[in-house]
Amino acid sequence: MAKGITQERIVAAALEVLDEGGADAVTVRAIAKKLGVQAPALYWHVHSKQELLDEMGTEIHRRVQQAFDADAFDNWLDGLTDYARVLRREYLRHRDGARTFSGTRLTDPSVLRAQEPWLRRWSSDNLTIAQLASAAELVSAFVVGFVIEEQERAQSVLADPDRYSVARRDEALGEDVPLVRAVGHLRANDDTRFEEQLGIIVAGLQGAFGD
């Protein structure tokens, strides 16, 4: 085992590689190079790329929990709304964050155990644990999908600043599809769109499960 190489250092290096080159750049070899060791030295700590991604995802969700104060919300709808904002913020801290971290397995039991208080706090006779879990999954899925699209568009614009030009879109469409043209002019900035669409989802959850 290489001296000084820990799982924490490997994850930190992996996040640096991710930020520098995106999801496809994250390889054991690239991380070993970042740490100044040979790739086999890392296999004492992570045995595959998927295991590495799981550790990275676990670290991100650990940070989400540290930033999210569930105790501040008696109302589960307000709590999930704030959770969505925190999750988006943490994903956006890293290039390809949503694409990289979604679907990863949480490897640290303490990260999972930390969910117990807010699950207990928000579930009741009026809101079952199954309903709360479904609501949390829906909110998480929305955040993942939104941020993947948000980050992919941002990366595309770096290569082609006019890629999403509304004027160019209008010119290509022509004059005979005014509604389609109008949709292109309605697109707000990402923060505004996120809040508007999150509000729609929360309203739907409220309608389905109540306050």
C-alpha positions in Angstrom: 0.0 0.0 0.0 1.4 3.4 -1.1 2.4 5.5 1.9 0.0 8.3 2.6 -2.7 7.2 0.2 -6.1 7.1 1.8 -9.6 6.8 0.5 -10.2 10.4 1.4 -7.3 11.5 -0.7 -8.4 9.3 -3.6 -11.9 10.8 -3.6 -10.5 14.3 -3.4 -8.2 13.7 -6.3 -11.1 12.1 -8.3 -13.2 15.2 -7.8 -10.3 17.3 -9.1 -10.0 15.1 -12.1 -13.8 15.4 -12.7 -13.7 19.2 -12.5 -10.8 19.3 -14.9 -11.9 16.9 -17.5 -15.5 15.8 -16.9 -17.1 12.4 -16.2 -15.2 10.6 -19.0 -11.9 11.7 -17.6 -12.4 10.0 -14.3 -10.2 6.9 -14.5 -8.1 5.1 -11.9 -5.1 5.8 -14.0 -5.8 9.6 -14.1 -6.4 9.7 -10.4 -3.2 7.8 -9.7 -1.3 10.3 -11.9 -2.9 13.1 -9.9 -1.6 11.5 -6.7 1.8 10.7 -8.1 1.5 6.9 -7.7 1.0 3.9 -9.9 -2.6 2.8 -10.5 -2.2 -0.6 -8.7 -1.6 1.4 -5.4 -5.2 2.6 -5.5 -6.7 -0.9 -5.6 -6.0 -1.3 -1.9 -8.8 1.3 -1.4 -11.1 1.1 -4.5 -11.4 -2.0 -6.6 -13.2 -0.7 -9.7 -14.3 2.6 -11.3 -17.8 2.0 -10.1 -16.6 1.6 -6.6 -14.7 4.9 -7.0 -17.9 6.6 -8.3 -19.8 5.3 -5.4 -17.3 6.8 -3.0 -17.4 10.1 -4.8 -21.2 10.1 -4.7 -21.2 9.2 -1.0 -18.9 12.2 -0.3 -21.3 14.5 -2.2 -24.3 13.3 -0.3 -22.3 13.6 2.9 -21.8 17.3 2.0 -25.5 17.6 1.1 -26.5 16.4 4.6 -24.0 18.8 6.2 -25.6 21.7 4.3 -29.2 20.6 4.8 -30.8 21.2 8.2 -33.8 19.0 8.3 -34.6 20.1 11.8 -35.3 23.6 10.6 -38.5 22.4 8.8 -41.5 21.0 10.6 -43.3 20.9 7.2 -42.1 18.1 5.0 -42.9 20.1 1.8 -40.7 23.0 2.9 -38.0 20.5 3.9 -38.0 18.7 0.5 -38.0 22.1 -1.2 -34.8 23.1 0.6 -33.3 19.7 0.1 -33.8 20.1 -3.7 -31.9 23.4 -3.6 -29.0 22.0 -1.6 -28.7 19.0 -3.8 -28.7 21.1 -7.0 -26.1 23.4 -5.5 -23.8 20.5 -4.6 -24.2 18.9 -8.0 -23.3 22.2 -9.7 -20.1 22.5 -7.7 -18.6 19.8 -10.0 -18.4 19.5 -13.7 -20.9 16.8 -14.9 -21.9 16.5 -11.2 -25.5 15.3 -11.7 -24.5 12.8 -14.4 -21.6 11.5 -12.3 -23.2 11.2 -8.9 -26.7 10.1 -9.7 -27.3 6.4 -9.3 -24.3 5.9 -7.1 -24.5 3.6 -4.1 -24.0 5.2 -0.7 -21.2 3.2 0.9 -21.1 5.0 4.3 -23.8 3.7 6.7 -23.7 6.9 8.7 -24.9 8.8 5.6 -27.9 6.6 5.5 -28.4 6.6 9.2 -28.5 10.4 9.2 -31.8 10.2 7.3 -33.6 8.6 10.3 -34.4 11.8 12.2 -36.0 13.6 9.3 -37.9 10.5 8.2 -39.3 10.2 11.7 -40.0 13.9 11.9 -41.9 14.2 8.7 -43.7 10.8 8.5 -47.0 10.6 10.4 -50.5 9.1 10.2 -51.3 11.6 7.5 -48.1 11.0 5.5 -46.8 7.4 5.5 -43.1 6.6 5.1 -43.8 5.1 1.7 -45.4 8.4 0.6 -42.5 10.4 2.0 -40.0 8.1 0.2 -41.9 8.5 -3.1 -41.9 12.3 -2.7 -38.2 12.4 -2.0 -37.5 10.2 -5.0 -39.5 12.5 -7.3 -37.8 15.6 -6.0 -34.4 14.0 -6.4 -35.2 12.8 -9.9 -36.3 16.3 -10.9 -33.0 17.8 -9.6 -30.9 15.2 -11.4 -32.6 15.7 -14.7 -32.7 19.5 -14.4 -29.0 19.7 -13.5 -27.9 17.2 -16.2 -29.6 19.4 -18.8 -28.3 22.6 -17.2 -24.7 21.4 -17.1 -24.7 19.9 -20.6 -26.1 23.1 -22.1 -23.4 25.1 -20.2 -20.7 22.9 -21.6 -22.0 23.2 -25.1 -22.1 27.0 -25.0 -18.4 27.0 -24.1 -17.7 25.3 -27.5 -20.3 27.3 -29.4 -21.5 30.5 -27.8 -24.4 30.8 -30.4 -25.5 27.2 -30.0 -28.8 28.2 -28.4 -29.3 31.5 -30.1 -33.0 32.4 -30.2 -32.6 34.5 -33.3 -30.9 31.7 -35.2 -33.7 29.3 -34.0 -36.4 31.7 -35.2 -34.7 32.0 -38.6 -34.5 28.3 -39.0 -38.2 27.8 -38.0 -39.7 30.4 -40.3 -42.8 32.5 -39.7 -45.5 29.9 -39.9 -45.0 28.3 -36.4 -45.5 31.3 -34.1 -46.2 29.1 -31.0 -43.1 27.1 -31.5 -41.1 30.4 -31.9 -42.8 31.8 -28.8 -41.7 28.9 -26.7 -38.0 29.7 -27.5 -38.5 33.2 -26.2 -40.0 32.0 -22.9 -37.0 30.3 -21.6 -35.9 32.0 -18.4 -32.5 31.7 -16.6 -31.7 28.5 -14.9 -32.3 29.7 -11.4 -35.7 31.1 -12.2 -36.7 28.0 -14.2 -35.6 25.7 -11.4 -37.7 27.5 -8.8 -40.7 27.6 -11.0 -40.6 24.0 -11.9 -39.7 22.9 -8.4 -42.8 24.8 -7.2 -45.0 22.9 -9.6 -43.7 19.6 -8.4 -44.1 20.6 -4.7 -47.7 21.7 -5.5 -48.4 18.4 -7.1 -47.0 16.5 -4.0 -49.2 18.7 -1.8 -52.2 17.8 -3.9 -51.4 14.1 -3.8 -50.3 13.8 -0.1 -51.6 16.9 1.6 -49.8 19.3 3.9 
